[in-house]
Amino acid sequence: MCLRELENSTIFVGAYGERYGWSIGNERDTGSNALLSRSFDIAAKEFGWIEQFRDRSVTEIEMRMILNKFYDGPSKSAWFYFRDPYYIEEVPKEERHLYTSEGPESARKLESLKNEISKSQYPSRTYNRPEDIAGMAFEDIKYY
């Protein structure tokens, strides 16, 4: 987790497709769950608020730090970008599993997070293809 870096930053750019990200849960193998659990234990010593999000992905926790203002550092400007779900139609069938949700529970959590971000004080936009996001982000933050 990049929580220390986020605490010290003044800008946050978050991007999501249809994968929720690394999280503890039934959709993961036990070795992966154990490793992430140890990471949570270490991070919780400095960032106690993450205890309430142990069932969430690392990416969601990083975004939550910004959304819920769980930081002591400087105030932050943030922009969020969501990939158009129809992008998957352009991906070769044998690679689509790399771009889709890890399972139904992950898909539900991701949809909930995207809805919360969309209703937040921070701007959010949809991009069509990964190559589009750089230009969009540049336009959004160039006057920061």
Backbone as JSON, one array per atom type, in Angstrom:
{
  "sequence": "MCLRELENSTIFVGAYGERYGWSIGNERDTGSNALLSRSFDIAAKEFGWIEQFRDRSVTEIEMRMILNKFYDGPSKSAWFYFRDPYYIEEVPKEERHLYTSEGPESARKLESLKNEISKSQYPSRTYNRPEDIAGMAFEDIKYY",
  "N": [[0.84, -1.17, 0.0], [0.4, 2.27, -0.63], [0.24, 4.28, 1.33], [1.71, 6.12, 2.93], [2.95, 7.66, 0.96], [0.7, 8.75, -0.27], [-0.31, 10.27, 1.84], [1.5, 12.35, 1.96], [1.26, 13.57, -0.48], [-0.17, 16.01, -2.79], [-1.81, 15.78, -4.91], [-4.04, 13.47, -6.37], [-4.62, 10.88, -8.59], [-6.92, 8.67, -9.66], [-7.66, 5.57, -11.19], [-9.87, 3.26, -12.65], [-10.85, 0.14, -14.01], [-12.58, -2.71, -14.79], [-11.67, -4.5, -12.96], [-11.44, -5.24, -9.57], [-9.31, -5.45, -7.78], [-6.5, -6.36, -5.6], [-7.51, -8.15, -2.85], [-8.6, -9.45, 0.33], [-10.32, -12.44, 0.47], [-12.88, -14.84, -0.51], [-12.51, -15.22, -3.19], [-9.87, -15.42, -3.64], [-6.66, -17.09, -3.36], [-5.41, -18.93, -0.52], [-2.75, -18.34, 0.21], [-2.28, -15.82, -0.94], [-4.22, -14.37, 0.45], [-3.16, -14.57, 3.06], [-0.71, -13.19, 2.84], [-1.6, -10.58, 2.18], [-3.08, -10.06, 4.46], [-1.07, -9.9, 6.41], [0.18, -7.61, 5.45], [-1.84, -5.73, 5.91], [-1.86, -5.83, 8.72], [0.61, -4.67, 9.34], [0.37, -2.11, 8.14], [-1.8, -1.1, 9.59], [-0.76, -0.39, 12.04], [0.22, 2.15, 11.72], [-1.78, 3.42, 10.32], [-4.55, 3.29, 11.54], [-7.24, 3.39, 10.76], [-7.62, 1.68, 8.6], [-8.42, -0.76, 9.49], [-11.21, -1.05, 9.45], [-11.64, -1.62, 6.84], [-10.69, -4.08, 5.97], [-11.69, -6.03, 4.3], [-11.57, -4.99, 1.81], [-10.15, -3.93, -1.37], [-6.66, -3.23, -2.03], [-6.36, -1.06, -3.72], [-8.86, 0.21, -3.38], [-8.61, 0.98, -0.7], [-6.53, 2.84, -0.85], [-7.82, 4.77, -2.4], [-9.9, 5.37, -0.67], [-8.56, 6.65, 1.38], [-8.27, 9.17, 0.34], [-10.96, 9.88, -0.41], [-12.37, 9.72, 2.06], [-10.9, 11.39, 3.59], [-8.82, 10.45, 5.27], [-6.24, 11.31, 6.31], [-3.32, 13.09, 7.46], [-1.71, 14.83, 6.23], [-1.02, 17.37, 3.69], [-3.8, 19.2, 2.15], [-5.79, 17.74, -0.47], [-6.11, 17.54, -4.01], [-8.12, 15.76, -6.28], [-8.74, 13.46, -8.94], [-10.78, 11.21, -10.67], [-11.01, 8.37, -12.78], [-12.86, 6.27, -14.89], [-12.84, 3.36, -16.74], [-14.56, 2.76, -19.78], [-16.9, 0.19, -19.78], [-17.42, -1.19, -22.14], [-15.07, -1.41, -23.47], [-13.96, -3.89, -23.23], [-14.83, -5.4, -25.37], [-13.01, -4.93, -27.34], [-10.8, -6.28, -26.62], [-8.81, -9.18, -27.07], [-10.38, -12.39, -26.9], [-9.05, -14.4, -25.39], [-7.65, -12.9, -23.58], [-9.43, -11.48, -22.06], [-10.13, -12.16, -19.44], [-8.25, -10.89, -17.91], [-9.15, -8.35, -17.72], [-11.59, -8.24, -16.54], [-13.9, -8.56, -13.77], [-12.86, -10.12, -10.69], [-14.67, -11.78, -9.53], [-18.13, -12.27, -8.4], [-18.52, -10.93, -5.87], [-16.38, -9.14, -5.77], [-17.05, -7.6, -8.02], [-19.41, -6.4, -7.11], [-18.44, -4.84, -4.95], [-16.74, -3.11, -6.35], [-18.54, -1.74, -8.03], [-20.05, -0.41, -6.1], [-18.07, 1.25, -4.96], [-17.38, 2.84, -7.2], [-19.82, 4.18, -7.57], [-19.93, 5.64, -5.17], [-17.67, 7.28, -5.46], [-18.45, 8.75, -7.72], [-20.46, 10.31, -6.63], [-19.09, 11.91, -4.93], [-17.18, 14.84, -3.83], [-15.21, 15.06, -5.66], [-14.11, 15.29, -9.09], [-15.16, 12.97, -11.62], [-14.63, 10.94, -14.47], [-15.31, 9.19, -17.55], [-13.3, 7.09, -19.51], [-12.54, 5.89, -22.79], [-10.57, 4.16, -23.87], [-7.49, 2.76, -22.68], [-5.3, 4.33, -23.6], [-6.39, 6.84, -23.77], [-6.55, 8.06, -21.28], [-4.3, 9.47, -20.36], [-4.21, 11.96, -21.75], [-6.66, 13.04, -20.91], [-6.28, 13.25, -18.12], [-4.11, 15.03, -18.1], [-5.31, 17.37, -19.18], [-7.16, 17.84, -17.15], [-5.59, 18.38, -14.86], [-3.77, 20.38, -15.55], [-4.13, 23.05, -14.85], [-3.91, 23.06, -12.19]],
  "CA": [[0.0, 0.0, 0.0], [1.17, 3.51, -0.78], [-0.44, 5.23, 2.2], [2.61, 7.22, 3.31], [3.11, 8.53, -0.2], [-0.56, 9.48, -0.43], [-0.44, 11.25, 2.91], [2.37, 13.48, 1.67], [0.99, 14.14, -1.8], [-1.24, 17.02, -2.89], [-2.62, 15.39, -6.06], [-4.35, 12.05, -6.5], [-5.29, 10.47, -9.82], [-7.36, 7.28, -9.51], [-8.22, 4.99, -12.41], [-10.45, 1.93, -12.48], [-11.51, -0.56, -15.1], [-13.56, -3.63, -14.22], [-11.05, -5.34, -11.93], [-11.51, -4.6, -8.27], [-7.96, -5.37, -7.22], [-6.06, -7.34, -4.61], [-8.26, -8.07, -1.61], [-8.76, -10.7, 1.07], [-11.67, -12.96, 0.26], [-13.08, -16.19, -1.03], [-12.11, -15.27, -4.59], [-8.4, -15.45, -3.64], [-6.06, -18.27, -2.75], [-5.08, -18.7, 0.89], [-1.44, -17.71, 0.31], [-2.48, -14.4, -1.25], [-4.94, -13.8, 1.59], [-2.25, -14.47, 4.22], [0.24, -12.11, 2.57], [-2.29, -9.3, 2.3], [-3.44, -9.89, 5.87], [0.15, -9.4, 7.08], [0.36, -6.22, 5.01], [-2.82, -4.95, 6.66], [-1.41, -5.74, 10.11], [1.72, -3.7, 9.39], [-0.15, -0.77, 7.83], [-2.74, -0.67, 10.64], [0.0, 0.2, 13.14], [0.37, 3.57, 11.42], [-3.04, 3.92, 9.77], [-5.54, 2.46, 12.22], [-8.54, 3.42, 10.09], [-7.8, 0.63, 7.59], [-9.04, -1.95, 10.11], [-12.61, -1.16, 9.03], [-11.68, -1.92, 5.41], [-9.88, -5.28, 5.73], [-12.27, -6.85, 3.23], [-11.54, -4.18, 0.59], [-8.92, -4.05, -2.15], [-5.61, -2.26, -1.75], [-6.68, 0.15, -4.49], [-9.95, 0.92, -2.71], [-8.09, 1.59, 0.53], [-5.81, 4.04, -1.26], [-8.82, 5.77, -2.8], [-10.64, 5.76, 0.54], [-7.75, 7.61, 2.12], [-8.6, 10.48, -0.23], [-12.41, 10.11, -0.32], [-12.8, 9.9, 3.45], [-9.95, 12.31, 4.23], [-8.11, 9.74, 6.32], [-4.84, 11.69, 6.23], [-2.91, 14.25, 8.24], [-0.85, 15.66, 5.39], [-1.63, 18.53, 3.02], [-5.09, 18.95, 1.49], [-5.58, 17.05, -1.74], [-6.98, 17.61, -5.18], [-8.19, 14.41, -6.82], [-9.5, 13.19, -10.15], [-11.02, 9.78, -10.82], [-11.31, 7.98, -14.15], [-13.42, 4.93, -15.02], [-12.79, 2.87, -18.12], [-15.82, 2.33, -20.35], [-16.96, -1.27, -19.73], [-17.47, -1.77, -23.48], [-13.7, -1.59, -23.96], [-13.68, -5.33, -23.22], [-15.13, -5.94, -26.7], [-11.82, -4.74, -28.18], [-9.74, -7.13, -26.08], [-8.91, -10.56, -27.55], [-11.12, -13.25, -25.96], [-8.15, -15.12, -24.49], [-7.1, -11.96, -22.59], [-10.5, -10.76, -21.38], [-10.14, -12.44, -17.99], [-7.36, -9.93, -17.28], [-9.82, -7.05, -17.7], [-12.92, -8.38, -15.93], [-13.93, -8.72, -12.32], [-12.35, -11.36, -10.12], [-15.82, -12.58, -9.11], [-19.32, -11.46, -8.12], [-18.36, -10.06, -4.7], [-15.5, -8.06, -6.2], [-17.81, -6.74, -8.93], [-20.33, -5.62, -6.29], [-17.66, -3.83, -4.23], [-16.25, -2.12, -7.32], [-19.67, -0.91, -8.44], [-20.37, 0.45, -4.96], [-17.02, 2.26, -4.86], [-17.53, 3.78, -8.32], [-20.98, 5.02, -7.27], [-19.55, 6.58, -4.11], [-16.75, 8.26, -6.05], [-19.24, 9.61, -8.61], [-21.25, 11.22, -5.81], [-18.19, 12.66, -4.05], [-16.82, 16.19, -4.24], [-14.14, 15.01, -6.66], [-14.59, 14.99, -10.44], [-14.92, 11.65, -12.2], [-14.91, 10.89, -15.91], [-15.15, 7.89, -18.19], [-12.41, 7.06, -20.67], [-12.89, 4.77, -23.68], [-9.45, 3.25, -24.03], [-6.4, 3.14, -21.77], [-4.46, 5.4, -24.14], [-7.09, 8.13, -23.64], [-6.54, 8.61, -19.92], [-3.19, 10.42, -20.16], [-4.64, 13.26, -22.23], [-7.73, 13.53, -20.04], [-5.68, 13.65, -16.84], [-3.32, 16.24, -18.34], [-6.25, 18.48, -19.31], [-7.8, 18.1, -15.86], [-4.7, 18.9, -13.81], [-2.79, 21.37, -16.01], [-4.33, 24.33, -14.19], [-3.87, 22.82, -10.75]],
  "C": [[0.89, 1.24, 0.0], [0.62, 4.6, 0.14], [0.45, 6.38, 2.64], [2.79, 8.21, 2.17], [1.86, 9.37, -0.43], [-0.71, 10.56, 0.63], [0.37, 12.5, 2.61], [2.08, 14.17, 0.35], [-0.08, 15.23, -1.73], [-2.18, 16.72, -4.05], [-2.82, 13.89, -6.04], [-5.09, 11.83, -7.8], [-5.62, 8.99, -9.67], [-7.99, 6.79, -10.79], [-8.71, 3.57, -12.11], [-11.0, 1.43, -13.8], [-12.6, -1.42, -14.48], [-12.96, -4.6, -13.21], [-11.05, -4.57, -10.63], [-10.14, -4.45, -7.63], [-7.72, -6.39, -6.12], [-6.81, -7.12, -3.31], [-8.31, -9.44, -0.95], [-10.18, -11.19, 0.83], [-11.68, -14.34, -0.33], [-12.63, -16.33, -2.48], [-10.59, -15.33, -4.74], [-7.9, -16.75, -3.04], [-5.59, -17.92, -1.34], [-3.72, -18.03, 1.06], [-1.52, -16.21, 0.06], [-3.2, -13.71, -0.1], [-4.03, -13.59, 2.8], [-1.26, -13.32, 4.03], [-0.41, -10.75, 2.73], [-2.7, -9.03, 3.74], [-2.25, -9.37, 6.67], [0.41, -7.95, 6.7], [-0.61, -5.29, 5.74], [-2.37, -4.76, 8.1], [-0.32, -4.68, 10.26], [1.2, -2.29, 9.17], [-1.05, -0.23, 8.94], [-2.02, -0.07, 11.84], [0.15, 1.71, 12.97], [-0.95, 4.21, 10.97], [-4.18, 3.05, 10.3], [-6.89, 2.38, 11.53], [-8.72, 2.29, 9.08], [-8.41, -0.64, 8.17], [-10.48, -2.14, 9.65], [-12.75, -1.53, 7.56], [-10.86, -3.16, 5.05], [-10.41, -6.15, 4.6], [-12.26, -6.11, 1.89], [-10.2, -4.35, -0.12], [-7.92, -2.98, -1.73], [-5.92, -0.95, -2.48], [-7.82, 0.92, -3.84], [-9.46, 1.61, -1.45], [-7.33, 2.87, 0.2], [-6.79, 5.14, -1.67], [-9.62, 6.26, -1.6], [-9.87, 6.77, 1.37], [-8.07, 9.02, 1.65], [-10.08, 10.8, -0.03], [-12.88, 10.46, 1.08], [-11.89, 10.82, 4.25], [-9.28, 11.69, 5.46], [-6.61, 10.06, 6.24], [-4.59, 12.93, 7.07], [-2.1, 15.23, 7.41], [-1.61, 16.81, 4.75], [-2.98, 18.17, 2.39], [-4.81, 18.43, 0.08], [-6.6, 17.44, -2.8], [-6.97, 16.22, -5.79], [-9.08, 14.37, -8.05], [-9.6, 11.68, -10.28], [-11.49, 9.49, -12.25], [-11.77, 6.52, -14.16], [-13.4, 4.52, -16.49], [-14.19, 2.42, -18.55], [-15.87, 0.8, -20.37], [-17.01, -1.93, -21.11], [-16.1, -1.93, -24.12], [-13.37, -3.08, -24.08], [-13.93, -5.97, -24.58], [-13.94, -5.83, -27.64], [-10.66, -5.65, -27.76], [-9.9, -8.55, -26.64], [-9.55, -11.47, -26.48], [-10.22, -13.95, -24.96], [-7.52, -14.22, -23.42], [-8.18, -11.27, -21.76], [-10.55, -11.0, -19.87], [-9.22, -11.47, -17.23], [-8.02, -8.56, -17.07], [-11.2, -7.09, -17.04], [-12.8, -8.68, -14.44], [-13.42, -10.09, -11.88], [-13.47, -12.3, -9.69], [-16.98, -11.68, -8.74], [-19.18, -10.5, -6.93], [-17.46, -8.88, -5.04], [-16.23, -7.09, -7.12], [-18.77, -5.85, -8.14], [-19.59, -4.51, -5.55], [-17.17, -2.73, -5.16], [-17.38, -1.19, -7.74], [-20.06, 0.06, -7.33], [-19.35, 1.57, -4.82], [-17.15, 3.29, -5.98], [-18.72, 4.72, -8.09], [-20.64, 6.06, -6.21], [-18.62, 7.67, -4.64], [-17.53, 9.26, -6.91], [-20.06, 10.64, -7.84], [-20.4, 12.11, -4.9], [-17.94, 14.07, -4.58], [-15.81, 16.21, -5.38], [-14.7, 14.69, -8.04], [-14.26, 13.56, -10.85], [-15.37, 11.67, -13.65], [-14.71, 9.46, -16.41], [-14.22, 8.03, -19.38], [-12.71, 5.81, -21.49], [-11.8, 3.71, -23.78], [-8.32, 3.69, -23.11], [-5.53, 4.28, -22.3], [-5.1, 6.77, -24.04], [-6.87, 8.82, -22.29], [-5.43, 9.64, -19.71], [-3.6, 11.83, -20.58], [-5.72, 13.87, -21.35], [-7.17, 14.04, -18.72], [-4.87, 14.93, -17.01], [-4.24, 17.46, -18.42], [-6.87, 18.85, -17.96], [-6.86, 18.77, -14.85], [-3.75, 20.0, -14.27], [-2.96, 22.74, -15.35], [-4.31, 24.2, -12.68], [-2.92, 23.78, -10.07]]
}
